[in-house]
Amino acid sequence: MQPIDLELFFEQQQFNCEKIAHPPLADCKQADALELNRPGARLKNLFLRDNYGREHFLLITRPDKQVDLKKLSNQIGKARLGFASAERLWCHLGVKPGCVSMLAVLNNSSNSVAVLLDTDIWQNNHLFQCHPFVNDRTWIVTKLQLEQIFTHSGHEVAVISVPERAL
């Protein structure tokens, strides 16, 4: 897959956003260790598949939330959700592990990935931290820009209350 030129897309859409360079961050724990102070909501981005590997989901939630995949599967009526492979991630979203963000839906022209946004983060924030297909940069993107990206890409978004595992 050849990912779109994200810089060009933002320029064409006349989207302005703050762009922050930093060391590569594969996950939220690495970001915590660096104690980066960036505006906007921090996000956990999970790329999931159903038990049969026929349906794929991009789940966006809080970084500290331990998602109960069994309850989520039941909630959305899908057979046993699990983590999708790096190969599936590249095939469907054009990014590598550690580089996933909502911006990657722009690479999913087939609309084969459903977007699930946790109410916890979507309802309470205006700015979001997103990797621009690589994990050594963060772009601070507005909610309105993300809504326009979902519309442009043809992705419908389900805003849901993501169940948390009991500790």
ABEGO torsion letter per residue (X at the ends): XBBBBAAAAAAAAGBBBBBBBBBBBABAAAAAAAGBBBBEBBBBBBBBBBAAGABBBBBBBBAABBBBAAAAAAAAGBBGBBBBBAAAAAAAAGBBBGABBAAAAAABAAGABBBBBBAAAAAABABBBBBBGBAABBBBBBAAAAAAAAAAAGBBBBBBBBBBBBX
